[in-house]
Amino acid sequence: MPIPIPMRLRHLMLVGLAAFASVLTTPTPAQVVGRAELESFLREHAHRKGFDADLARRALGEARVSQGILDAIRRPAEAKPWHQYRQIFMQPERIEAGRAFMQAEARALAQAETRHGVAAPVIAAIIGVETFYGRSTGKHRVLDALATLGFHHPPRASFFQAELAEFIALCAQQGLDPTHPLGSYAGAMGLGQFMPSSYRAYAVDGDSDGTIDIWTNRTDAIHSVANYLARHGWEPEAPVVVAVEPPAGWQAQKPKDFKPAVSIGSLRKQGFVVPKQHGDDTMVSVIALDGEAGQEVWLGFRNFYVITRYNRSPLYAMAVLQLAEALGLP
């Protein structure tokens, strides 16, 4: 049985679906998507995701295409070089806010670390990178973001249409008015910026009060982030990255992903200088970043790959790690 959204959040976000339906008696899906494309979307997703097609028609009749959202996704922060991207998240104000967050939420972080095996500074760092500890959780209607990108951003249309379907299913499941929740330009929600599919799969009731609230309940958000990482294979007390010296003339190649696929022993044979405590049989990925003083080369372990399951950019994963270190990660 789905766990309901808490009443205090419903007060802010919800109206009854019946009321929503009565207001929107005449669907106007062409505002965001053509009728044929809408019906194709419904055939693919409605039954499989478990939502009523009429609800989706009414919701998309209220959706609006946003040029601001399209502009934002075309200039993501991850397109910056590492030394510029790093500065966004390693400013003293964010580090101090992170320390205050960890002090205020020490109990929840400790419980999440025990329950899920993820170090408290890593959990805090993800929330810090994602929303500055809740200061910036997004100003766009999630419906508009997902509909705009699902039907007007061809490079990732299938991904965002699938997330739109997850969002409509979530609204149907929880009794949410689809026009109310706010999030990022990509449709991510709450303190940890979960996409709708991640909310449905990984958000948890951290404080056991019978509800899941990743918007205002810090305990739920903390446990949900930790659960996400744990479910993707986080290894407690294992390393994340190590800096290495590449051989002379080595040319970086962009990997398909950052799943560890090469042994440290094979890299040593190529001339990489790797700290002795890391054994030859350990599998890693090779990460090259544009630092202030030139190229930085790192080896990513399993935990680095896990962070890239949250956001696939190596810049993001490295920013999370370095912020976590500033917050006390050994």
C-alpha positions in Angstrom: 0.0 0.0 0.0 1.5 3.4 -0.9 2.5 5.6 2.0 0.6 8.9 1.9 2.0 12.4 1.6 1.7 14.1 5.1 -1.3 16.4 5.8 0.9 19.5 6.3 2.2 19.0 2.7 -1.3 18.3 1.4 -2.4 21.6 2.8 0.2 23.3 0.6 0.1 21.1 -2.5 -3.2 19.3 -2.9 -6.7 19.8 -4.0 -9.0 16.8 -4.5 -8.7 15.1 -7.9 -12.5 15.4 -8.2 -12.2 19.2 -7.8 -9.4 19.3 -10.3 -11.5 17.3 -12.8 -14.5 19.5 -12.4 -12.5 22.6 -13.2 -10.9 21.1 -16.3 -14.0 19.9 -18.0 -12.6 20.4 -21.5 -9.1 19.1 -22.0 -6.8 21.2 -24.2 -3.7 19.0 -24.7 -2.6 20.9 -27.8 -1.3 23.6 -25.4 1.8 21.4 -24.8 1.4 18.4 -27.1 -0.5 17.5 -30.2 -3.5 15.1 -29.8 -1.9 12.3 -31.7 1.3 12.5 -29.8 -0.6 12.6 -26.5 -2.6 9.5 -27.3 0.6 7.7 -28.2 2.1 8.7 -24.9 -1.0 7.4 -23.1 -1.0 4.1 -25.0 2.6 3.6 -24.0 2.5 4.6 -20.3 -1.0 4.9 -18.8 -1.7 1.2 -18.1 1.9 0.3 -17.4 2.4 3.1 -14.8 -1.1 2.6 -13.4 -2.8 6.0 -13.9 -6.1 7.0 -15.5 -5.7 8.4 -19.1 -8.3 11.1 -18.4 -6.3 12.4 -15.5 -3.3 12.7 -17.8 -5.3 14.5 -20.5 -6.6 17.0 -18.0 -3.2 17.5 -16.5 -1.5 18.1 -19.8 -4.3 20.4 -20.7 -3.0 22.6 -17.9 0.7 22.2 -18.8 2.6 25.1 -20.4 5.7 25.0 -22.5 8.5 27.0 -20.9 11.3 28.5 -23.0 13.2 29.2 -19.7 13.2 25.4 -19.0 14.5 24.7 -22.6 17.2 27.3 -22.2 18.3 26.0 -18.8 18.7 22.4 -20.0 20.8 23.6 -22.9 23.3 25.3 -20.6 23.7 22.9 -17.6 26.3 23.7 -14.9 28.0 20.4 -15.7 29.1 21.9 -19.1 31.5 24.1 -17.2 35.2 23.0 -16.8 35.9 21.4 -13.4 37.7 24.3 -11.9 34.7 26.6 -12.5 32.1 24.0 -11.5 34.0 23.2 -8.3 33.8 26.9 -7.2 30.0 26.7 -7.2 29.9 24.1 -4.4 33.1 24.7 -2.5 32.4 28.3 -1.3 32.8 28.9 2.4 29.1 29.7 2.8 28.0 26.3 1.5 30.5 24.5 3.6 29.4 26.4 6.8 25.8 25.7 5.9 26.7 22.1 5.6 28.3 22.0 9.0 25.2 23.6 10.5 23.0 21.1 8.7 25.0 18.2 10.1 24.9 19.6 13.6 21.1 20.2 13.4 20.4 16.8 11.9 23.1 14.8 13.7 20.6 12.2 15.0 18.9 11.6 11.6 22.2 11.4 9.8 23.6 9.0 12.3 20.5 6.8 12.0 20.7 6.9 8.2 24.4 6.0 8.3 23.7 3.0 10.6 20.6 1.9 8.6 21.9 2.3 5.1 25.7 2.2 5.5 26.3 5.6 3.8 28.6 8.1 5.5 26.8 11.1 7.0 29.0 13.7 5.2 28.2 12.1 1.8 24.5 12.3 2.5 24.8 15.9 3.6 27.0 16.8 0.7 24.4 15.5 -1.8 21.7 17.6 -0.2 24.1 20.5 -0.2 25.0 20.2 -3.8 21.4 19.6 -4.9 19.6 22.3 -3.0 22.0 24.2 -0.7 20.3 22.3 2.2 16.8 23.2 1.1 17.4 26.8 0.2 16.7 26.2 -3.5 14.4 23.3 -4.3 13.1 24.7 -7.5 10.6 27.2 -8.8 9.2 25.4 -11.9 6.0 23.4 -11.9 7.1 19.8 -12.2 4.3 19.3 -14.7 5.6 22.1 -17.0 9.2 20.9 -16.7 8.5 17.3 -17.6 6.0 18.1 -20.3 8.2 20.8 -21.9 11.2 18.5 -22.0 9.2 15.4 -22.9 7.6 16.9 -25.9 9.9 19.8 -26.9 13.4 18.6 -26.2 14.1 15.8 -28.7 17.5 14.7 -27.4 16.0 13.3 -24.2 12.3 13.2 -25.0 11.9 9.5 -24.2 13.5 10.0 -20.8 11.3 12.9 -19.8 8.2 11.4 -21.2 8.8 8.4 -18.9 9.4 10.7 -16.0 6.2 12.6 -16.8 4.3 9.2 -16.7 5.9 8.5 -13.3 4.9 11.9 -12.1 1.3 11.5 -13.2 1.2 8.0 -11.6 2.6 9.5 -8.4 0.0 12.2 -8.4 -2.8 9.6 -8.9 -1.3 7.4 -6.1 -1.0 10.2 -3.6 -4.0 12.4 -4.5 -1.9 15.3 -5.7 -3.0 18.0 -8.0 -0.4 17.7 -10.8 -0.3 21.4 -11.3 0.9 22.1 -7.7 4.3 20.5 -7.0 7.4 22.7 -7.7 10.9 21.5 -8.6 13.9 22.1 -10.8 13.9 22.9 -14.5 14.4 19.1 -15.1 11.5 18.1 -12.9 13.5 17.0 -9.8 11.8 17.4 -6.4 12.5 18.0 -2.7 15.7 18.5 -0.7 17.5 15.7 -2.5 16.0 16.5 -5.9 14.5 13.1 -6.7 13.0 12.6 -10.2 9.5 11.1 -10.0 10.8 7.6 -10.8 13.4 7.9 -8.0 10.8 9.1 -5.6 8.6 6.1 -6.3 11.5 3.7 -6.1 13.7 5.0 -3.4 12.1 7.6 -1.2 11.5 6.2 2.3 9.8 7.1 5.6 12.9 7.9 7.6 11.2 8.9 10.9 8.5 6.1 10.8 5.6 8.5 11.1 3.7 6.8 8.3 4.4 9.3 5.6 7.1 10.1 3.1 7.9 13.8 2.7 11.1 14.7 0.9 10.0 18.4 0.6 9.9 19.6 4.2 10.9 16.6 6.4 14.6 16.5 6.6 14.7 13.1 8.2 12.8 11.6 5.3 15.0 13.4 2.8 18.2 12.2 4.5 17.1 8.6 4.7 15.9 8.7 1.1 19.2 10.0 -0.2 21.0 7.3 1.8 18.6 4.6 0.6 19.2 5.7 -3.0 23.0 5.3 -2.7 22.7 2.0 -0.7 20.4 0.5 -3.3 22.8 1.4 -6.0 25.7 -0.5 -4.3 27.4 1.9 -1.9 30.2 0.2 -0.1 30.6 1.4 3.5 34.0 2.7 4.5 35.4 2.1 1.0 37.3 4.7 -1.0 35.7 6.9 -3.6 38.6 8.3 -5.6 42.4 8.6 -5.5 44.6 11.1 -7.3 47.2 9.5 -9.6 50.0 10.6 -11.9 49.5 9.4 -15.5 52.3 8.3 -17.7 54.0 10.9 -20.0 52.0 11.6 -23.1 48.8 9.9 -21.8 45.7 11.2 -23.6 42.4 11.1 -21.7 39.5 9.4 -23.4 35.9 10.1 -22.4 34.4 6.8 -20.9 30.9 5.6 -21.6 30.3 5.6 -17.9 32.3 5.5 -14.7 31.7 1.9 -13.8 35.1 0.4 -12.7 36.3 -1.6 -15.7 40.1 -1.5 -15.5 42.5 -3.0 -12.9 45.0 -0.9 -11.0 47.6 -3.4 -12.0 47.0 -2.8 -15.7 47.3 0.9 -15.1 50.5 0.5 -13.3 51.9 -1.4 -16.2 51.0 1.5 -18.4 53.0 3.8 -16.2 50.4 5.3 -13.9 51.7 6.1 -10.4 49.1 4.8 -7.9 49.4 4.9 -4.1 50.7 1.6 -2.8 47.8 0.8 -0.5 45.6 0.1 -3.5 46.0 -3.4 -4.8 46.6 -4.5 -8.4 43.3 -6.4 -8.6 41.1 -3.5 -7.6 38.9 -2.3 -10.5 38.6 1.4 -11.1 37.6 4.0 -13.8 39.9 6.7 -15.0 38.7 10.3 -14.6 40.4 13.3 -16.2 39.2 16.8 -15.1 40.3 20.3 -16.1 41.7 21.8 -12.9 43.0 25.3 -12.2 46.6 24.1 -12.6 46.0 21.8 -15.5 44.7 18.3 -16.0 43.8 16.3 -12.8 43.7 12.6 -13.1 41.8 10.4 -10.6 40.9 6.8 -10.3 37.2 6.2 -9.4 36.3 3.2 -7.2 32.8 1.6 -6.9 31.5 4.4 -4.7 32.4 7.1 -7.3 30.3 5.1 -9.8 27.4 5.0 -7.3 27.4 8.8 -6.9 27.2 9.1 -10.7 24.0 7.0 -10.6 22.5 10.1 -8.7 23.9 12.4 -11.4 25.9 11.0 -14.3 28.4 13.8 -14.4 31.9 13.1 -13.0 32.0 16.8 -12.1 28.9 16.3 -9.9 30.4 13.2 -8.2 33.7 15.0 -7.5 31.9 18.0 -6.1 29.9 15.8 -3.8 33.0 14.1 -2.6 35.0 17.2 -2.0 32.2 18.9 -0.2 31.8 15.7 1.9 35.5 15.9 2.8 35.0 19.5 3.9 32.2 18.2 6.1 34.3 15.6 7.7 34.5 12.6 5.4 37.9 10.8 6.2 
